[in-house]
């Protein structure tokens, strides 16, 4: 999504939809000709609004804005891409897939569409199709969201139980953005499943050493890693932090019930 428009720019862009180029007259009455640049402007404003509404959890309102964007510019691939995300968030898988496929038809070389469609396919457990979309996006020359797509691909590979591939993919993502706690968390979890416990401990410690990044999930992962290492003191230390900071979390329930392998 492009940078959000300022209030002034937004008002101007909306007003622009009321102004057209005036052509020759018929019977003394001016007749407005459609202006492609004006339609593009209006469509992009609607798309910006749709993104804002979706970010606020107002999916129905976002969908209405996307439909207005498409009405203004029917060949706008970004609008179909966003519509796919909205339908997916609402659980309408058929319309989500139709939207993504239409976006692909309009922009067959769009890495953003490939990424989003790949993640959609991953959520449906359609592993080979998802892998194909991620791979195609990463193969694009000068693709700018490599780290994001590697992260999604690695998580998808882990969900499919392809731990060795997931480790390689997430390691590449981590190399590109070592400060990303989501990448560090997922890499740590993959390493734990592969029995690389010391390495798993290293990556989750990068998260838990920073209070602003620590979460119930990261502390619970640390608990599970320490247990597999046979470090009972570590289990108790991280378990106590988990109970103190996130007493109402599902992870605390798992810890107190001793369900370390769930």
C-alpha positions in Angstrom: 0.0 0.0 0.0 1.4 3.4 -0.9 1.9 6.1 1.6 -1.3 7.4 3.2 -2.6 10.6 1.7 -2.8 13.8 3.8 -6.2 15.2 4.6 -5.7 18.0 2.1 -4.6 15.7 -0.6 -7.4 13.3 0.2 -10.0 16.1 -0.1 -8.5 17.3 -3.4 -8.5 13.8 -4.8 -12.1 13.1 -3.9 -13.1 16.5 -5.3 -11.3 15.7 -8.5 -13.9 13.0 -9.2 -16.4 15.8 -9.8 -14.3 17.6 -12.4 -13.8 16.4 -16.0 -12.4 17.7 -19.2 -15.0 19.6 -21.2 -15.3 18.6 -24.8 -17.2 20.2 -27.6 -20.8 21.1 -26.8 -24.0 19.6 -28.2 -26.9 22.1 -28.4 -24.9 24.5 -26.2 -24.7 22.0 -23.2 -21.1 21.1 -22.2 -20.5 17.3 -22.3 -17.8 15.9 -20.0 -15.4 13.4 -21.4 -14.1 10.6 -19.2 -10.6 11.4 -18.0 -8.4 8.2 -17.5 -6.1 10.1 -15.1 -9.0 11.2 -13.0 -10.4 7.7 -12.8 -7.0 6.4 -11.7 -6.8 9.1 -9.0 -10.3 8.3 -7.7 -9.5 4.6 -7.7 -6.3 5.0 -5.7 -8.0 7.2 -3.1 -10.7 4.5 -2.7 -7.9 1.9 -2.3 -6.2 3.9 0.3 -9.4 4.2 2.2 -10.0 0.5 1.9 -6.6 -0.3 3.4 -7.3 2.0 6.3 -10.7 0.4 7.0 -9.2 -3.1 6.8 -6.5 -2.1 9.2 -9.2 -1.1 11.7 -11.0 -4.3 11.3 -13.9 -2.8 9.3 -13.8 -5.4 6.5 -17.3 -4.7 5.1 -16.6 -1.0 4.8 -13.2 -1.8 3.2 -14.8 -4.1 0.7 -17.2 -1.3 -0.3 -14.3 1.0 -1.0 -12.5 -1.6 -3.0 -15.6 -2.2 -5.1 -15.7 1.6 -5.8 -12.1 1.5 -6.8 -12.8 -1.3 -9.2 -15.8 0.6 -10.6 -13.5 3.6 -11.3 -10.7 1.5 -12.8 -11.7 -2.1 -13.6 -8.2 -3.1 -14.6 -6.6 -2.2 -11.2 -4.8 -5.3 -10.1 -4.0 -3.8 -6.6 -7.7 -3.5 -5.9 -8.4 -7.2 -6.7 -5.3 -8.1 -4.6 -6.7 -6.2 -1.6 -10.2 -7.6 -2.3 -8.7 -11.1 -2.1 -7.2 -10.3 1.4 -10.6 -8.9 2.6 -12.6 -11.9 1.4 -10.0 -14.2 3.0 -10.3 -12.4 6.3 -14.1 -12.9 6.1 -13.7 -16.6 5.4 -15.1 -16.4 1.9 -12.5 -18.6 0.2 -14.2 -18.8 -3.2 -14.4 -15.1 -3.7 -10.9 -14.6 -2.3 -9.4 -17.0 -4.7 -11.3 -15.4 -7.6 -10.0 -12.0 -6.6 -6.4 -13.2 -6.4 -6.6 -15.0 -9.7 -8.1 -11.9 -11.4 -5.2 -9.8 -9.9 -2.8 -12.3 -11.3 -4.3 -12.0 -14.8 -4.0 -8.2 -14.7 -0.5 -8.2 -13.2 1.2 -11.5 -13.9 4.6 -10.2 -12.7 3.4 -8.7 -9.5 5.4 -10.0 -6.6 2.9 -8.6 -4.1 0.1 -10.5 -5.6 2.2 -13.7 -5.7 3.1 -13.2 -2.0 -0.5 -12.7 -0.9 -1.9 -15.5 -3.0 0.8 -17.8 -1.8 0.0 -17.1 1.8 -3.7 -17.6 1.1 -2.9 -21.0 -0.5 -0.7 -21.9 2.5 -3.6 -21.2 4.9 -5.6 -23.7 2.9 -2.8 -26.2 3.3 -2.2 -26.3 -0.5 1.5 -26.6 0.0 2.8 -27.1 -3.5 0.8 -24.3 -4.9 1.8 -21.9 -2.2 5.5 -22.9 -2.6 5.2 -22.1 -6.4 3.8 -18.6 -5.7 6.5 -17.8 -3.2 9.3 -19.1 -5.4 8.0 -17.1 -8.4 7.9 -13.9 -6.3 11.4 -14.4 -5.1 12.7 -15.1 -8.6 11.5 -11.6 -9.9 14.4 -9.3 -10.7 14.9 -6.6 -8.1 12.0 -7.9 -5.9 11.9 -5.5 -2.9 10.0 -7.7 -0.4 12.4 -10.7 -0.3 12.6 -10.8 3.5 8.8 -10.8 3.9 8.3 -13.5 1.3 11.1 -15.7 2.7 9.4 -15.4 6.2 6.0 -16.4 4.8 7.6 -19.2 2.8 9.5 -20.5 5.8 6.5 -20.5 8.0 4.5 -22.3 5.3 7.3 -25.0 4.9 7.2 -25.5 8.7 3.5 -25.9 8.7 3.9 -28.6 6.1 6.5 -30.4 8.3 9.4 -29.6 5.9 11.7 -28.6 8.7 15.0 -28.6 6.9 13.7 -26.4 4.1 12.0 -24.1 6.6 15.3 -23.7 8.5 17.2 -22.7 5.3 14.5 -20.3 4.2 14.0 -18.6 7.6 17.8 -18.4 8.1 18.0 -16.4 4.8 15.2 -14.2 6.0 17.0 -13.6 9.3 20.2 -12.7 7.5 18.3 -10.0 5.7 16.6 -8.6 8.8 18.1 -9.9 12.1 16.1 -7.4 14.1 12.8 -9.0 13.1 11.4 -10.8 16.2 8.8 -12.7 14.1 11.6 -14.3 12.0 13.7 -15.0 15.1 10.7 -16.7 16.8 9.9 -18.9 13.9 13.5 -19.8 13.2 13.9 -20.8 16.9 10.8 -23.0 16.8 11.9 -24.7 13.6 15.4 -25.4 15.2 13.7 -26.8 18.3 11.7 -29.2 16.2 14.9 -30.2 14.4 16.7 -30.9 17.7 19.1 -27.9 17.3 18.4 -26.8 20.9 21.3 -24.6 21.6 20.7 -22.7 18.4 17.0 -22.5 19.1 17.9 -21.1 22.6 20.1 -18.4 21.0 17.4 -17.0 18.7 14.5 -17.0 21.2 16.9 -15.3 23.7 17.3 -12.5 21.3 13.6 -11.8 21.7 13.2 -12.4 25.4 16.2 -10.2 26.3 14.2 -7.2 25.1 11.1 -6.6 27.3 9.3 -4.6 24.5 9.6 -7.7 22.2 8.8 -10.4 24.8 5.5 -12.1 24.5 3.7 -15.1 26.0 4.5 -17.1 22.9 8.3 -16.3 23.1 8.5 -17.1 26.8 6.5 -20.4 26.3 8.9 -21.3 23.5 11.8 -20.7 25.8 10.2 -22.9 28.5 9.9 -25.8 26.0 13.4 -25.4 24.7 14.9 -25.4 28.3 12.8 -28.5 29.1 14.2 -30.4 26.1 17.7 -29.3 27.2 17.0 -30.8 30.6 17.4 -27.4 32.3 14.7 -27.5 35.0 15.9 -24.3 36.5 15.5 -22.5 33.2 12.0 -24.1 32.8 11.0 -22.7 36.2 12.5 -19.2 35.6 10.8 -18.7 32.2 7.6 -20.3 33.6 7.6 -17.8 36.4 8.0 -14.9 34.1 5.2 -16.3 31.9 2.9 -16.5 34.9 3.8 -13.0 36.2 3.5 -11.2 32.9 0.7 -13.1 31.1 -1.4 -14.7 33.8 -4.5 -15.0 31.6 -2.7 -16.4 28.6 -3.3 -19.8 27.0 0.4 -20.5 27.4 0.2 -20.2 31.2 -2.6 -22.9 31.2 -0.4 -25.2 29.1 2.6 -24.6 31.4 0.6 -25.2 34.6 -0.9 -28.4 33.1 2.5 -29.7 31.9 1.4 -29.8 28.3 4.8 -29.0 26.9 4.3 -30.8 23.6 1.0 -29.3 22.5 
